[in-house]
Every structure is written in C-alpha cells, then in structure tokens.
Amino acid sequence: TIAASSNSDSSTSVMPMEDNPDGGCHIYRNGYYGTGISVVEGILEVNIIQMTSIQMTESQAENSLVDFVVTCQGSLPTDVCTVVSDPTCQVSKSVVCDPITVTDECLLTIRRAFEEPGTYCINITLGDDTSQALASALISVNGGEST
C-alpha cells in the first residue's frame, strides 16, 4: 500500500511499512477481546499400590502375568497405557494402551504379561481428554513370580 487505508471498521487499519524488508503489511487492531475459560481438575496423581504375580499351571507358563493395582486422585481416567522398559527406563520393550471405564472411585487392576524373567521398569499412565498422570516402578519377574 502507498497510503494508509481502512475499511468500514474504524478499529482496523493497514499501514504502509516502507522499512519492512519483506515488503509486507502489518495489521493493527484496537479494541477488546473476550473468551471463556474452563478450568478442569485433571488427573492429579497416580500410585501403584500393589503388584501381584498370577500363578498359572505349567502348561500356561508361556508368559508371566502380573496384576498392578493402581489408584489416582482428581478426575477419572478414560484410558491407561503401560510402557515396559529396561531397568534404566531408557529402552522401551512394549507399549500397551487400553480404554477403561472408572465409574466412582479411581481404583483399578491392570494385568500385563512378561515374556521372560528379568528386571523391568514399568510406567503406567492414566489419561483423560484434558490430562495425564504417570507412576513408575521397578519390577523383578522370575518365571511366574514377581517381587
């Protein structure tokens, strides 16, 4: 533009920018802006309160099964993800995510399979549409037994 121009809205104007190396224009707007903000509590805390090895017969002993009892504070989660990693929590071995339904109290049991004995880092993430919270633990799986 060569001269200042404006449209029917007197609060918006386009000004020439002679010293602008891009050759573009800047739009200046004066006035008020309003919006609504919703504050949600979110999932505040996750705790693994118990880890229990599931005893199986020898014919079923292909994988070791472990139940994790998990609690949380805040809003109720809609999904859970479990990341199984090496003992340093650096190299991920498997990721399993599932939708869940928690109705009244945030207390749930998550069952996961381990293909071989060893020490693992477990990250359990509970999430909903607006938040996520994580709990971690080291677990030792010894051919059907865990500590």
C-alpha positions in Angstrom: 0.0 0.0 0.0 1.1 3.5 -0.6 -1.2 5.3 1.8 -3.0 4.3 5.0 -6.3 2.6 4.2 -9.1 1.4 6.4 -12.3 -0.5 6.0 -15.7 0.2 7.5 -14.4 -1.0 10.9 -12.6 2.0 12.3 -10.6 -0.1 14.7 -8.7 -1.9 11.9 -6.2 -0.1 9.7 -3.4 -1.2 7.3 -0.3 0.9 7.4 2.5 1.0 4.8 5.8 -0.4 6.1 8.5 1.3 4.0 11.3 -0.1 6.2 10.0 -3.7 6.2 12.4 -5.9 4.2 9.7 -8.4 3.4 7.6 -5.8 1.7 4.6 -7.0 3.7 2.0 -5.1 5.7 1.2 -5.2 9.3 -2.4 -5.1 10.6 -3.1 -3.2 13.8 -6.3 -3.8 15.7 -7.5 -1.9 18.6 -10.3 -3.0 20.9 -11.3 -5.7 23.3 -11.2 -9.5 23.0 -13.3 -11.8 25.2 -13.4 -15.6 25.6 -14.5 -18.2 28.1 -12.0 -20.3 30.0 -12.9 -23.6 31.6 -10.7 -24.8 34.5 -10.6 -28.6 34.8 -9.2 -30.5 37.7 -7.5 -33.2 35.7 -5.8 -36.4 37.0 -3.6 -35.2 39.8 -1.7 -38.2 41.0 -1.3 -41.9 40.2 0.0 -44.6 42.6 0.8 -48.2 42.1 -0.2 -49.7 45.5 0.2 -53.4 44.8 1.9 -55.7 42.3 0.9 -59.4 42.4 2.1 -62.3 40.3 -0.6 -64.5 38.8 0.1 -68.2 39.5 -0.5 -70.4 36.4 -0.2 -74.1 35.7 3.0 -75.3 33.9 1.1 -75.7 30.6 0.1 -72.0 30.8 3.5 -70.7 31.8 4.5 -69.2 28.5 4.3 -65.7 29.9 4.4 -64.4 33.5 1.3 -62.3 34.4 1.4 -59.5 36.9 -1.5 -57.5 38.2 -0.9 -53.9 39.1 -3.4 -52.2 41.5 -3.5 -48.5 40.7 -5.2 -45.6 42.4 -5.5 -42.0 41.3 -6.6 -38.6 42.6 -8.6 -35.9 40.7 -10.7 -36.6 37.6 -11.5 -40.2 36.5 -9.3 -41.6 33.7 -10.6 -42.9 30.4 -7.5 -44.7 29.2 -4.4 -46.5 30.6 -1.1 -47.0 28.9 1.7 -49.3 30.2 5.2 -48.9 29.0 7.6 -51.8 29.8 11.3 -50.8 29.6 14.7 -52.0 30.6 15.7 -51.5 34.2 17.2 -48.0 33.4 13.8 -46.9 31.9 15.6 -45.8 28.8 14.8 -48.6 26.2 11.1 -49.4 25.7 10.3 -53.1 25.1 6.5 -52.8 24.8 3.6 -50.3 25.0 0.0 -51.3 25.7 -2.8 -48.8 25.8 -6.4 -49.7 26.6 -9.6 -47.6 27.1 -11.0 -48.0 30.6 -14.3 -47.2 32.4 -13.9 -45.9 36.0 -17.3 -45.0 37.5 -17.0 -43.9 41.1 -13.6 -44.3 42.7 -10.2 -44.4 40.9 -9.1 -47.9 41.8 -8.2 -50.3 39.0 -6.3 -53.5 38.3 -4.1 -53.7 35.2 -2.9 -57.1 34.1 0.3 -57.3 32.0 2.3 -60.2 30.5 6.1 -60.6 30.6 7.7 -62.9 28.1 10.8 -63.7 30.1 12.2 -63.3 33.6 14.1 -60.1 34.3 14.0 -56.7 35.9 11.8 -54.2 34.2 10.8 -50.5 34.5 7.1 -50.1 34.4 5.4 -46.7 33.6 1.7 -46.6 34.0 0.0 -43.5 32.5 -3.7 -42.7 33.2 -5.3 -40.1 31.0 -8.5 -38.4 30.0 -9.4 -35.7 27.5 -7.5 -33.0 29.4 -4.8 -34.5 31.5 -2.3 -37.4 32.1 -0.5 -38.6 35.2 2.3 -41.2 35.5 3.5 -43.7 38.1 6.7 -45.7 37.7 8.1 -48.8 39.4 10.8 -51.4 39.0 9.7 -55.0 39.0 11.6 -58.2 39.0 9.9 -61.1 37.2 11.2 -64.5 38.0 9.5 -67.1 35.8 5.9 -66.6 37.1 6.9 -64.9 40.3 7.4 -61.1 40.8 8.8 -59.0 43.6 
